[in-house]
């Protein structure tokens, strides 16, 4: 099997696999959640194949995708570059974006807990055409 090329992300020398694994559809969107053991095996297969850039978000599920990825990361965390997002939430059937400092702190604490890690490599706010909540 050919090696997966590494590329620089940003200007600080951070390197990731040129091919990443977006994990959203494993536990949300595009149909029902997939069987957890199958998805953990898929993540491990991707990493064993050289794909080291894994992407998730707290809104996928919500939260369940980070829970799934946290289980898959046990024993392989240092082999991957982990990206996640925050800021989108749903209330009353309507989607919103929130980025105030209190929400960012709470989101980051929840992300670390669900993933079962002490750090993520890239954490950024979802951007969308959704509304900001009214004050």
DSSP file (Angstrom, degrees, kcal/mol; ACC not computed):
  #  RESIDUE AA STRUCTURE BP1 BP2  ACC     N-H-->O    O-->H-N    N-H-->O    O-->H-N    TCO  KAPPA ALPHA  PHI   PSI    X-CA   Y-CA   Z-CA
    1    1 A X              0   0    0      0, 0.0     2,-0.1     0, 0.0     0, 0.0   0.000 360.0 360.0 360.0 135.5    0.0    0.0    0.0
    2    2 A X        -     0   0    0      1,-0.1     2,-0.1     3,-0.0     3,-0.0  -0.393 360.0-105.5 -69.7 145.0    1.3    3.4   -0.9
    3    3 A X        -     0   0    0     -2,-0.1     2,-0.5     1,-0.1    47,-0.1  -0.420  31.8-114.7 -69.9 145.2    2.2    5.8    1.9
    4    4 A X        -     0   0    0     45,-0.2    -1,-0.1    -2,-0.1    46,-0.0  -0.725  35.7-117.8 -82.9 126.5   -0.2    8.7    2.6
    5    5 A X        -     0   0    0     -2,-0.5    13,-3.5    12,-0.1    14,-0.4  -0.283  21.6-136.4 -62.9 144.8    1.6   12.0    1.8
    6    6 A X  E     -A   17   0A   0     11,-0.3     2,-0.3    12,-0.1    11,-0.2  -0.844  21.4-170.0-101.6 142.4    2.0   14.5    4.7
    7    7 A X  E     -A   16   0A   0      9,-3.0     9,-2.5    -2,-0.4     2,-0.4  -0.927  26.3-108.5-130.0 156.6    1.3   18.1    4.2
    8    8 A X  E     -A   15   0A   0     -2,-0.3     2,-0.6     7,-0.2     7,-0.3  -0.696  26.8-156.6 -84.2 133.2    1.9   21.3    6.2
    9    9 A X        -     0   0    0      5,-3.7     5,-0.5    -2,-0.4     3,-0.4  -0.951  60.9 -19.3-111.8 115.0   -1.2   22.8    7.7
   10   10 A X  S    S-     0   0    0     -2,-0.6     3,-0.2     1,-0.2    -2,-0.0  -0.412  94.4 -66.8  84.3-164.8   -0.8   26.5    8.5
   11   11 A X  S    S+     0   0    0      1,-0.1    -1,-0.2    -2,-0.1    -3,-0.0   0.325 112.9  77.0-109.7   6.1    2.5   28.4    8.9
   12   12 A X  S    S-     0   0    0     -3,-0.4    -1,-0.1     2,-0.1    -2,-0.1   0.339 108.5-100.5-103.1   6.6    3.8   26.8   12.1
   13   13 A X        +     0   0    0      1,-0.3     2,-0.3    -3,-0.2    -3,-0.1   0.530  65.9 155.8  89.4   5.4    5.1   23.5   10.7
   14   14 A X        -     0   0    0     -5,-0.5    -5,-3.7    -6,-0.1     2,-0.4  -0.526  26.6-158.2 -66.9 125.0    2.1   21.4   11.8
   15   15 A X  E     +A    8   0A   0     -2,-0.3     2,-0.3    -7,-0.3    -7,-0.2  -0.884  16.8 170.7-114.8 141.7    1.9   18.3    9.5
   16   16 A X  E     -A    7   0A   0     -9,-2.5    -9,-3.0    -2,-0.4     2,-0.2  -0.893  44.5 -83.5-135.9 164.3   -1.2   16.2    8.8
   17   17 A X  E     -A    6   0A   0     -2,-0.3   -11,-0.3   -11,-0.2   -12,-0.1  -0.509  36.3-128.5 -68.0 141.7   -1.9   13.4    6.3
   18   18 A X  S    S+     0   0    0    -13,-3.5     2,-0.5    -2,-0.2    -1,-0.1   0.789 100.5  55.0 -63.1 -27.3   -3.0   14.9    3.0
   19   19 A X  S    S-     0   0    0    -14,-0.4    34,-0.6    31,-0.1    33,-0.4  -0.936  78.7-171.5-107.0 127.6   -6.1   12.6    3.2
   20   20 A X  E     -b   53   0B   0     -2,-0.5     2,-0.5    31,-0.1    34,-0.2  -0.587  22.5-121.8-111.6 175.7   -8.2   13.0    6.3
   21   21 A X  E     -b   54   0B   0     32,-2.8    34,-2.4    -2,-0.2     2,-0.5  -0.947  16.7-157.5-122.3 109.2  -11.1   11.1    7.8
   22   22 A X  E     -b   55   0B   0     -2,-0.5     3,-0.2    32,-0.2    34,-0.2  -0.759   6.2-168.4 -82.6 126.1  -14.2   13.1    8.5
   23   23 A X    >>  +     0   0    0     32,-2.7     3,-1.8    -2,-0.5     4,-0.5   0.434  53.7 104.6-100.0  -0.5  -16.2   11.2   11.1
   24   24 A X  H >> S+     0   0    0      1,-0.3     4,-1.4    31,-0.2     3,-1.4   0.884  78.5  50.8 -50.5 -51.2  -19.5   13.0   11.0
   25   25 A X  H 34 S+     0   0    0      1,-0.3    -1,-0.3    -3,-0.2     9,-0.2   0.549  92.7  77.6 -73.4  -4.1  -21.5   10.4    9.2
   26   26 A X  H <4 S+     0   0    0     -3,-1.8     8,-2.6     1,-0.1    -1,-0.3   0.832 119.4   5.2 -69.9 -31.3  -20.4    7.6   11.6
   27   27 A X  H << S+     0   0    0     -3,-1.4     2,-0.3    -4,-0.5     6,-0.3   0.362 131.5  28.7-136.2   3.6  -22.8    8.8   14.3
   28   28 A X  S  < S+     0   0    0     -4,-1.4    -1,-0.3     1,-0.2     4,-0.1  -0.987  93.6  17.5-160.7 157.3  -25.0   11.6   12.7
   29   29 A X  S    S+     0   0    0     -2,-0.3    -1,-0.2    32,-0.1    31,-0.0   0.307  94.2  56.6  64.2 162.8  -26.4   12.8    9.4
   30   30 A X  S    S-     0   0    0      3,-0.0     2,-0.1    -4,-0.0    -1,-0.1   0.841 122.6 -37.7  49.1  43.4  -26.7   10.8    6.2
   31   31 A X  S    S-     0   0    0     -4,-0.0     3,-0.1     3,-0.0     0, 0.0  -0.455  99.6 -27.8 105.5-178.6  -28.8    8.1    7.9
   32   32 A X  S    S-     0   0    0     -2,-0.1    -4,-0.2     1,-0.1     0, 0.0  -0.213  80.0 -78.8 -69.4 160.9  -28.8    6.4   11.2
   33   33 A X        -     0   0    0     -6,-0.3    -6,-0.2     1,-0.1     2,-0.2  -0.265  50.1-121.5 -56.3 145.2  -25.7    6.0   13.4
   34   34 A X        -     0   0    0     -8,-2.6     2,-0.1    -9,-0.2    -1,-0.1  -0.507  42.0 -76.3 -86.3 158.7  -23.4    3.2   12.2
   35   35 A X     >  -     0   0    0     -2,-0.2     4,-2.0     1,-0.1     3,-0.4  -0.351  41.1-134.7 -59.2 127.6  -22.5    0.3   14.5
   36   36 A X  H  > S+     0   0    0      1,-0.2     4,-2.6     2,-0.2     5,-0.3   0.882 101.7  52.2 -54.7 -47.0  -19.8    1.5   17.0
   37   37 A X  H  > S+     0   0    0      1,-0.2     4,-2.1     2,-0.2    -1,-0.2   0.889 110.4  50.1 -59.9 -35.9  -17.5   -1.5   16.7
   38   38 A X  H  > S+     0   0    0     -3,-0.4     4,-2.1     2,-0.2    -1,-0.2   0.897 111.7  47.5 -66.8 -40.1  -17.5   -1.1   12.9
   39   39 A X  H  X S+     0   0    0     -4,-2.0     4,-2.4     2,-0.2    -2,-0.2   0.877 110.7  50.6 -71.5 -37.6  -16.7    2.6   13.1
   40   40 A X  H  X S+     0   0    0     -4,-2.6     4,-2.5     2,-0.2    -1,-0.2   0.922 111.6  48.9 -63.7 -42.6  -13.9    2.0   15.6
   41   41 A X  H  X S+     0   0    0     -4,-2.1     4,-2.4    -5,-0.3    -2,-0.2   0.892 110.4  51.5 -62.8 -39.2  -12.4   -0.6   13.3
   42   42 A X  H  X S+     0   0    0     -4,-2.1     4,-2.5     2,-0.2    -2,-0.2   0.915 109.8  48.8 -63.9 -43.7  -12.7    1.8   10.4
   43   43 A X  H  X S+     0   0    0     -4,-2.4     4,-2.4     2,-0.2    -2,-0.2   0.930 112.8  47.8 -61.6 -45.9  -10.9    4.5   12.3
   44   44 A X  H  X S+     0   0    0     -4,-2.5     4,-2.8     1,-0.2    -2,-0.2   0.893 111.3  50.8 -63.4 -39.4   -8.1    2.1   13.3
   45   45 A X  H  X S+     0   0    0     -4,-2.4     4,-1.4     2,-0.2    -1,-0.2   0.911 109.8  50.6 -63.6 -42.5   -7.8    0.8    9.7
   46   46 A X  H  <>S+     0   0    0     -4,-2.5     5,-2.5     2,-0.2     4,-0.3   0.938 113.0  45.3 -60.8 -46.8   -7.6    4.4    8.4
   47   47 A X  H ><5S+     0   0    0     -4,-2.4     3,-1.6     1,-0.2    -2,-0.2   0.917 111.3  52.1 -64.8 -43.4   -4.8    5.2   10.9
   48   48 A X  H 3<5S+     0   0    0     -4,-2.8    -1,-0.2     1,-0.3    -2,-0.2   0.775 107.5  55.0 -62.8 -24.6   -3.0    2.0   10.1
   49   49 A X  T 3<5S-     0   0    0     -4,-1.4    -1,-0.3    -3,-0.3   -45,-0.2   0.479 129.0 -95.7 -86.6  -3.6   -3.2    3.0    6.5
   50   50 A X  T < 5S+     0   0    0     -3,-1.6     2,-0.7    -4,-0.3    -3,-0.2   0.414  82.0 132.7 106.0  -1.5   -1.5    6.3    7.1
   51   51 A X      < +     0   0    0     -5,-2.5    -1,-0.3    -6,-0.2    -2,-0.1  -0.754  18.4 159.9 -83.9 115.6   -4.5    8.6    7.5
   52   52 A X        +     0   0    0     -2,-0.7    29,-3.5   -33,-0.4     2,-0.8   0.499  41.8  90.9-117.5  -6.4   -3.7   10.6   10.6
   53   53 A X  E     -bc  20  81B   0    -34,-0.6   -32,-2.8    27,-0.2     2,-0.4  -0.832  54.4-177.5 -98.2 108.5   -6.0   13.7   10.3
   54   54 A X  E     -bc  21  82B   0     27,-2.5    29,-2.9    -2,-0.8     2,-0.4  -0.894   6.1-162.7-111.1 134.6   -9.3   12.9   12.0
   55   55 A X  E     +bc  22  83B   0    -34,-2.4   -32,-2.7    -2,-0.4     2,-0.2  -0.953  20.8 143.6-124.2 134.8  -12.1   15.5   12.1
   56   56 A X        -     0   0    0     27,-1.8    29,-0.4    -2,-0.4     2,-0.3  -0.778  25.8-146.3-146.3-171.3  -15.2   15.6   14.3
   57   57 A X    >   -     0   0    0     27,-0.3     3,-0.9    -2,-0.2     9,-0.3  -0.967  27.5-120.2-162.3 153.4  -17.5   18.2   16.0
   58   58 A X  T 3 >S+     0   0    0     27,-2.2     5,-2.3    -2,-0.3     4,-0.5   0.718 112.1  60.5 -69.6 -18.6  -19.6   18.4   19.2
   59   59 A X  T 3 5S+     0   0    0      3,-0.2     2,-1.0    26,-0.2    -1,-0.2   0.658  77.7 100.0 -82.7 -15.0  -22.7   19.0   17.1
   60   60 A X  T < >S-     0   0    0     -3,-0.9     5,-2.1     1,-0.2     6,-0.4  -0.603 110.0 -11.9 -75.1 105.0  -22.4   15.6   15.4
   61   61 A X  T   5S-     0   0    0     -2,-1.0    -1,-0.2     1,-0.2     2,-0.1  -0.432 116.1 -85.7 128.9 -60.1  -24.8   13.4   17.2
   62   62 A X  T   5S-     0   0    0     -4,-0.5     2,-0.9    -5,-0.1    -1,-0.2   0.611  98.6 -20.3 -71.3 155.0  -24.8   15.8   19.1
   63   63 A X  T  ><S+     0   0    0     -5,-2.3     4,-1.9    -6,-0.2     3,-0.4  -0.008 114.4  97.0  72.4 -27.9  -21.7   14.8   21.2
   64   64 A X  H  >5S+     0   0    0     -2,-0.9     4,-2.3     1,-0.2    -3,-0.2   0.781  77.0  57.9 -67.4 -26.0  -21.9   11.1   20.3
   65   65 A X  H  ><S+     0   0    0     -5,-2.1     4,-2.7    -8,-0.2    -1,-0.2   0.906 107.3  47.2 -70.3 -39.3  -19.3   11.4   17.5
   66   66 A X  H  > S+     0   0    0     -6,-0.4     4,-2.5    -3,-0.4    -2,-0.2   0.884 110.6  53.1 -66.9 -37.0  -16.7   12.7   19.9
   67   67 A X  H  X S+     0   0    0     -4,-1.9     4,-1.7     2,-0.2    -2,-0.2   0.942 111.4  46.5 -58.9 -47.3  -17.7    9.9   22.3
   68   68 A X  H  X S+     0   0    0     -4,-2.3     4,-2.0     1,-0.2    -2,-0.2   0.932 113.0  47.9 -60.4 -48.8  -17.1    7.4   19.5
   69   69 A X  H  X S+     0   0    0     -4,-2.7     4,-2.0     1,-0.2    -1,-0.2   0.879 106.8  58.0 -63.7 -37.1  -13.8    8.9   18.5
   70   70 A X  H  X S+     0   0    0     -4,-2.5     4,-0.6     1,-0.2    -1,-0.2   0.899 107.2  47.7 -58.5 -41.0  -12.7    9.0   22.1
   71   71 A X  H >< S+     0   0    0     -4,-1.7     3,-0.8     1,-0.2    -1,-0.2   0.901 112.4  49.2 -65.7 -40.4  -13.2    5.2   22.3
   72   72 A X  H 3< S+     0   0    0     -4,-2.0    -2,-0.2     1,-0.2    -1,-0.2   0.788 104.0  60.8 -69.8 -27.3  -11.3    4.7   19.1
   73   73 A X  H >X S+     0   0    0     -4,-2.0     3,-2.5    -5,-0.2     4,-1.3   0.634  71.1 119.6 -78.1 -13.8   -8.4    6.9   20.2
   74   74 A X  T << S+     0   0    0     -3,-0.8    -3,-0.0    -4,-0.6    42,-0.0  -0.343  91.2   2.0 -57.1 120.1   -7.5    4.7   23.2
   75   75 A X  T 34 S+     0   0    0     -2,-0.2    -1,-0.3     1,-0.0    -2,-0.1   0.304 130.6  61.9  86.4  -8.9   -3.9    3.6   22.6
   76   76 A X  T X4  +     0   0    0     -3,-2.5     3,-2.4    -4,-0.1     4,-0.4   0.334  61.2 111.3-127.9   6.1   -3.5    5.5   19.3
   77   77 A X  G >< S+     0   0    0     -4,-1.3     3,-1.5     1,-0.3    -3,-0.1   0.860  78.1  54.4 -52.7 -41.0   -3.9    9.2   20.3
   78   78 A X  G 3  S+     0   0    0      1,-0.3    -1,-0.3    -5,-0.1    -2,-0.1   0.523 101.2  61.1 -75.3  -2.4   -0.2   10.0   19.7
   79   79 A X  G <  S+     0   0    0     -3,-2.4     2,-0.3     2,-0.0    -1,-0.3   0.468 101.6  60.6 -97.3  -3.4   -0.5    8.7   16.1
   80   80 A X    <   -     0   0    0     -3,-1.5     2,-0.5    -4,-0.4   -27,-0.2  -0.828  69.2-133.9-126.7 160.2   -3.1   11.2   15.0
   81   81 A X  E     -c   53   0B   0    -29,-3.5   -27,-2.5    -2,-0.3     2,-0.5  -0.977  33.3-151.3-108.6 124.4   -3.8   14.8   14.5
   82   82 A X  E     -c   54   0B   0     -2,-0.5    40,-1.9   -29,-0.2    39,-1.5  -0.857  15.8-177.5-110.2 123.3   -7.2   15.6   16.0
   83   83 A X  E     +cd  55 122B   0    -29,-2.9   -27,-1.8    -2,-0.5     2,-0.3  -0.945   8.6 165.5-117.7 139.1   -9.5   18.3   14.8
   84   84 A X  E     - d   0 123B   0     38,-2.4    40,-1.9    -2,-0.4     2,-0.3  -0.958  18.4-146.0-145.9 165.9  -12.9   19.2   16.2
   85   85 A X  E     - d   0 124B   0    -29,-0.4   -27,-2.2    -2,-0.3     2,-0.3  -0.863  12.1-179.1-131.3 162.2  -15.4   22.1   16.1
   86   86 A X  E     + d   0 125B   0     38,-1.4    40,-3.4    -2,-0.3     3,-0.1  -0.893  45.5  78.6-146.8 174.4  -17.9   23.8   18.4
   87   87 A X        +     0   0    0      1,-0.3    11,-2.5    -2,-0.3     2,-0.4   0.052  65.0 102.1 112.1 -24.8  -20.4   26.6   18.3
   88   88 A X  E     +E   97   0C   0      9,-0.2     2,-0.3     7,-0.1    -1,-0.3  -0.786  41.7 159.2 -93.3 133.6  -23.4   25.1   16.6
   89   89 A X  E     -E   96   0C   0      7,-2.2     7,-3.0    -2,-0.4     2,-0.4  -0.978  30.2-132.0-146.9 161.4  -26.3   24.1   18.8
   90   90 A X  E     +E   95   0C   0     -2,-0.3     2,-0.4     5,-0.2     5,-0.2  -0.931  22.4 171.9-119.7 137.7  -30.0   23.5   18.3
   91   91 A X  E >  S-E   94   0C   0      3,-2.6     3,-1.5    -2,-0.4    -2,-0.0  -0.973  72.7  -4.3-145.1 126.6  -32.9   24.8   20.4
   92   92 A X  T 3  S-     0   0    0     -2,-0.4     3,-0.1     1,-0.3    -1,-0.1   0.839 128.6 -58.1  60.6  33.1  -36.5   24.5   19.6
   93   93 A X  T 3  S+     0   0    0      1,-0.2     2,-0.4     0, 0.0    -1,-0.3   0.536 116.5 109.2  76.4   6.7  -35.8   22.9   16.3
   94   94 A X  E <   -E   91   0C   0     -3,-1.5    -3,-2.6    36,-0.0     2,-0.3  -0.931  64.3-129.1-119.3 140.4  -33.7   25.9   15.2
   95   95 A X  E     +E   90   0C   0     -2,-0.4    36,-1.0    -5,-0.2     2,-0.3  -0.658  27.8 178.0 -91.3 142.8  -30.0   26.0   14.7
   96   96 A X  E     -Ef  89 131C   0     -7,-3.0    -7,-2.2    -2,-0.3     2,-0.4  -0.908  23.3-135.7-135.8 162.0  -27.8   28.7   16.2
   97   97 A X  E     -Ef  88 132C   0     34,-2.5    36,-0.7    -2,-0.3     2,-0.4  -0.976  21.6-176.2-118.3 136.8  -24.1   29.6   16.5
   98   98 A X        +     0   0    0    -11,-2.5    34,-0.0    -2,-0.4    -2,-0.0  -0.997  17.9 159.1-136.2 130.6  -22.6   30.7   19.8
   99   99 A X        +     0   0    0     -2,-0.4    -1,-0.1    26,-0.1    26,-0.0   0.164  26.2 135.1-137.5  19.4  -19.1   31.9   20.3
  100  100 A X     >  -     0   0    0      1,-0.1     4,-2.5     4,-0.0     3,-0.4  -0.356  68.4-106.0 -69.6 155.6  -19.1   33.9   23.6
  101  101 A X  H  > S+     0   0    0      1,-0.2     4,-2.4     2,-0.2     5,-0.2   0.841 118.2  52.2 -53.7 -41.1  -16.2   33.2   26.0
  102  102 A X  H  > S+     0   0    0      1,-0.2     4,-2.2     2,-0.2    -1,-0.2   0.912 112.7  45.5 -63.6 -41.3  -18.4   31.2   28.5
  103  103 A X  H  > S+     0   0    0     -3,-0.4     4,-2.9     2,-0.2    -2,-0.2   0.908 111.3  52.3 -68.4 -40.8  -19.7   29.0   25.7
  104  104 A X  H  X S+     0   0    0     -4,-2.5     4,-2.6     2,-0.2     5,-0.2   0.935 111.3  47.2 -60.4 -46.4  -16.2   28.5   24.2
  105  105 A X  H  X S+     0   0    0     -4,-2.4     4,-2.4    -5,-0.2    -2,-0.2   0.942 114.7  45.7 -60.5 -48.6  -14.8   27.4   27.6
  106  106 A X  H  X S+     0   0    0     -4,-2.2     4,-2.3     1,-0.2    -2,-0.2   0.900 113.2  50.7 -63.0 -40.8  -17.7   25.0   28.3
  107  107 A X  H  X S+     0   0    0     -4,-2.9     4,-2.6     2,-0.2    -1,-0.2   0.928 111.0  47.8 -63.0 -45.3  -17.5   23.6   24.8
  108  108 A X  H  X S+     0   0    0     -4,-2.6     4,-2.3     2,-0.2    -2,-0.2   0.893 111.2  50.5 -65.1 -39.8  -13.8   23.0   25.0
  109  109 A X  H  X S+     0   0    0     -4,-2.4     4,-1.9    -5,-0.2    -1,-0.2   0.919 112.9  46.7 -62.7 -42.8  -14.1   21.3   28.4
  110  110 A X  H  X S+     0   0    0     -4,-2.3     4,-2.9     2,-0.2     5,-0.3   0.896 109.9  53.7 -65.3 -40.8  -16.8   19.1   27.1
  111  111 A X  H  X S+     0   0    0     -4,-2.6     4,-2.6     1,-0.2     5,-0.2   0.941 109.8  46.7 -58.8 -50.0  -14.8   18.2   24.0
  112  112 A X  H  X>S+     0   0    0     -4,-2.3     5,-1.6     1,-0.2     4,-1.2   0.895 114.3  48.4 -61.4 -40.3  -11.8   17.1   26.0
  113  113 A X  H  <5S+     0   0    0     -4,-1.9     3,-0.2    -5,-0.2    -2,-0.2   0.948 113.5  45.1 -65.7 -49.3  -14.0   15.0   28.3
  114  114 A X  H  <5S+     0   0    0     -4,-2.9   -44,-0.2     1,-0.2    -2,-0.2   0.897 117.0  45.1 -63.6 -40.3  -15.9   13.3   25.5
  115  115 A X  H  <5S-     0   0    0     -4,-2.6    -1,-0.2    -5,-0.3    -2,-0.2   0.701 102.7-135.2 -76.1 -18.7  -12.7   12.6   23.5
  116  116 A X  T  <5 +     0   0    0     -4,-1.2     2,-0.3     1,-0.2    -3,-0.2   0.861  62.8 120.6  67.3  35.9  -10.9   11.4   26.6
  117  117 A X      < -     0   0    0     -5,-1.6    -1,-0.2    -6,-0.2    -2,-0.1  -0.812  67.7-134.9-127.0 165.8   -7.8   13.4   25.7
  118  118 A X  S    S+     0   0    0     -2,-0.3     2,-0.3     1,-0.2    -6,-0.1   0.466  88.8  11.9 -97.9  -3.5   -5.8   16.2   27.3
  119  119 A X        -     0   0    0     -7,-0.1     2,-0.3     0, 0.0    -1,-0.2  -0.985  57.2-145.9-162.8 156.1   -5.5   18.2   24.1
  120  120 A X        -     0   0    0     -2,-0.3     3,-0.2    -3,-0.1   -37,-0.1  -0.917  18.6-139.2-119.7 156.1   -6.8   18.5   20.5
  121  121 A X  S    S+     0   0    0    -39,-1.5     2,-0.3    -2,-0.3   -38,-0.2   0.792  89.2  17.7 -86.1 -29.0   -4.6   19.6   17.7
  122  122 A X  E     +d   83   0B   0    -40,-1.9   -38,-2.4     2,-0.0     2,-0.4  -0.938  64.7 170.8-146.9 119.2   -7.1   21.9   16.0
  123  123 A X  E     +d   84   0B   0     -2,-0.3     2,-0.3   -40,-0.2   -38,-0.2  -0.987  15.3 160.3-131.0 121.8  -10.3   23.3   17.6
  124  124 A X  E     -d   85   0B   0    -40,-1.9   -38,-1.4    -2,-0.4     2,-0.3  -0.947  40.5 -96.3-143.0 161.7  -12.3   25.9   15.8
  125  125 A X  E     -d   86   0B   0     -2,-0.3   -38,-0.2   -40,-0.2   -26,-0.1  -0.599  38.3-118.5 -81.8 132.0  -15.7   27.4   15.7
  126  126 A X        -     0   0    0    -40,-3.4     2,-0.4    -2,-0.3    -1,-0.1  -0.384  29.0-154.4 -57.8 142.2  -18.2   26.2   13.2
  127  127 A X        +     0   0    0    -30,-0.0     2,-0.3    -2,-0.0   -39,-0.0  -0.962  28.8 137.7-121.3 146.2  -19.3   28.9   10.8
  128  128 A X        -     0   0    0     -2,-0.4   -31,-0.1     2,-0.2     0, 0.0  -0.939  65.4 -91.2-166.4-180.0  -22.5   28.8    9.1
  129  129 A X  S    S+     0   0    0     -2,-0.3   -32,-0.1   -33,-0.0    -2,-0.0   0.301  83.0 121.5 -90.9   8.1  -25.5   30.9    8.0
  130  130 A X        -     0   0    0      1,-0.1   -34,-0.2   -34,-0.1    -2,-0.2  -0.223  67.3-101.4 -66.6 163.9  -27.3   29.9   11.3
  131  131 A X  E     -f   96   0C   0    -36,-1.0   -34,-2.5     1,-0.1     2,-0.3  -0.463  22.6-118.4 -86.3 156.7  -28.4   32.7   13.6
  132  132 A X  E     -f   97   0C   0    -36,-0.2   -34,-0.2    -2,-0.1     3,-0.1  -0.705  45.1 -99.2 -83.4 147.0  -26.7   34.0   16.8
  133  133 A X        -     0   0    0    -36,-0.7     2,-0.2    -2,-0.3    -1,-0.1  -0.343  39.4-106.2 -67.1 149.8  -29.0   33.5   19.8
  134  134 A X              0   0    0      1,-0.1    -1,-0.1    -3,-0.0    -3,-0.0  -0.482 360.0 360.0 -74.4 148.1  -30.9   36.6   20.9
  135  135 A X              0   0    0     -2,-0.2    -1,-0.1    -3,-0.1    -2,-0.1   0.451 360.0 360.0 -87.5 360.0  -29.6   38.1   24.1
